[in-house]
């Protein structure tokens, strides 16, 4: 993962995304566009509509026009890049695609959406290929529309960006300051061999090890770690370190530190102060800790000893005014 693909996929189904409408899905259902993981393919697997594809596929168009699908982002925010993946679509991929986006309040129906702006212009596609498009529009969006010209199949649509939550649901409330959906983000980590560290900030519970963060086995000294930029400056009262599903590869211990980056640079090790001392962890367990330090922080550092995996990290607290 490089560039914008390091940022969360705002459209991902497991983050709450939904393909709310499509003008056609004759051969393969629209919901596949935002499934987690790469598209799968089993050759010579035929159903009533032909070869079974893990993606969205429309009929052969015999009249002018184009096909489209609308995705409600699970995590509204600023889009930094879009990936259109035509994996396994070789003789039936669309030769061109574009992407539009809009911002809507509340939960409107698809036909009530308006104010669409183009964020990816009509661009050529290849079959069975990953296409990355950088987006420069700085506005916050809640929905995207994938247009394909004139028809065909797309395996996956990824919409990477920075989450921008609605502040009305953060101000004055106790919330998870580390959560992706609230604007938290892992900005650095020691190792991401098996999976992305941002997984530990994802909504909901991890269903398996792949939905958490797991490092390679450490053969030398030291330990693994990650740094989280919180949703905003705040005070953390409760930490939850969850090793669910990690039975034989959970860390033995963990500790937490905090820093206020508005008052000292992150590189200043002396500015970091302890929130949770090195504490033993159990496998496949949700651990909850009350934190007594009420100082304001903007970033938290989780150290795991010596290596291993975590399902989730929650930092419950309040934003400063």
Secondary structure, 3 states (H helix, E strand, C coil): CCHHHHCCECCCHHHCCEEEEECCCCCECHHHHHCCCCCCCCCCCEECCEECCCCEECCCCCCCCCEEEEEEEEEEEEEEEEEEECCCCCCCECCEEEEEEECCCCCCCHHHCCCCEEEEEEEECCCCCEEEEECCCCCEEEEEEEEEECCCEECEEEEEEEECCCHHHCCCCCEECCCHHHCCEEEEECCCCCCCHHHHHCCCCCCCHHHCEECCCCCCCCCEEEEEEEEEEEEEEEEEEECCCCCCCECCEEEEEEECCCCCCCCCHHHCEEEEEEEECCCCCEEEEECCCCCCEEEEEEEEECCCEECEEEEEEEECC
